[in-house]
Amino acid sequence: MIAEAMDRVNPVYIPRNHQMEEALAAASAGDLEPFGRLLDVLARPFDERPGLEPYAVPAPPSFGSYRTFCGT
């Protein structure tokens, strides 16, 4: 019962830094597919969907640490 309540308020998919960086880099190179895919995933963040497992896990250790700054 508690897990069900948490599932209603915690999204399955959130915009992870490594995925945002990938989409931005691809878009800068003229490829909007990763951005479109990310947009599709984040349009329904509470609905678990097959094939989107990579969007539900933290960044791989190889991504390293990441800092963001207010206003960026």
N, C-alpha and C positions, 0 to 999 in steps of 0.2 A: 504494500500500500504506500509506504514512504517512497519507494523507488518509482512508482507510477506518478506520484505527485511531483517528484523531482524531474522526471522525463517531460512533464508538461511545461516546465519553466526553464529547463536547460536545453539549449539546442544541441543537436547531434553534430552539426557542422558550424564551425566558426571560421572567419577569415584568418588563417594562419600566416605569419610573416613570410615563411618560405614560399608559400603558394602565391601570395601577393607579389613578391619579388619576381617569381617566375612569370606571372601574367604581365607584369609591367615591362620586363625585359623583352618578352616576346612581342608585346604591342609596340614597343619602341622600334623593333625590327620589322614591323609591318604584319605580324601574325596575331590576329585577334582571337584565335581559337581558344587558347588557355583562358583569356579573359571571359569569353562567352561561357565557357564551361564553368568557371568559378561563379559567374553571375547566376547561372542556372542552379548550381548547388546551393548558393546562399539565398535564393529566392524562396526556398522551402527548407529552412534550417532545422525544423523540428521533425521532418518526415524522413525516417531512415529509408534509404533506397539502395537496392543492390548495385554494386559496381562503384559506389562512391566511398568505399572504405578508406582510401588514402586521405580523404578530406576530413576524416573523423579522428585522426591520430596526430600526436605532436610531431614537430619537425624531427628529422633524423639527426643523430649526433653530429654527422658530417656538416650540417648547416652551421654549427657553432653557436656562439652566443649572439644575441641580437639586441640592440638598444634602439628605442624610439624616443623621440623628443616631442614635447608638447607643441602642437601646431604643425607637425609634419604629416 
